Amino acid sequence: MAMTEVWLKIDEQRVVQELRRAGEKLDPAGGEVVLDFSAVGRIDTGTLQALKEFADIANQQAVKVVLCGVNVHVYKVLKLMKLEPRFSFLTSRNCPAPAQGN
């Protein structure tokens, strides 16, 4: 059975490194990963590239990526860059509890 993994509080200052680290941990058996972006106020080109790469890895491994707590400014950038369809979105209050050890 596919697992849901949760990495909470992606830090705006280290979002690229955290996305790369999360990409290395994805389970090739599929499932779902939830990334809490509520602490990310804005994204730059490096973050966009890291999100694209993360989505590519997730897609190859049949992992659904859910971004939780994305603010309207970040969402608009994702939509403008046509990355928005690659993710599902949840509001902050609907984020699942973190997995142990994350």
C-alpha positions, 0 to 999 in steps of 0.5 A: 500500500502506498504511503503518505509522507509529510515534510513540514515547514519547508524553510524559505531560506533553504527550500532548494536544498530541502526539495533536493533532499526530499527528492532523494527520499521519495519512495519508488513504490508511489504514494503521496508526499505533502510539503508544507509551504506555509513558511515560504513567502516567495519563490525565486528562479532557483526554487522554481527549478527545484520544484520542477525537478522535484515534480519530475522525480515524483512523476517518474516514481508515481508519487503525487505531490501535495503543496500545503499552505501555499500563499496566493503570491507563490500560487500565482507564480506557479500558475504563471510558470505553468507548474501549478497543474503538477501539484495538488494544493491544501490550505494550512488548516487541512495539512496532515500531521507530520510523519515521525522523524521529519 
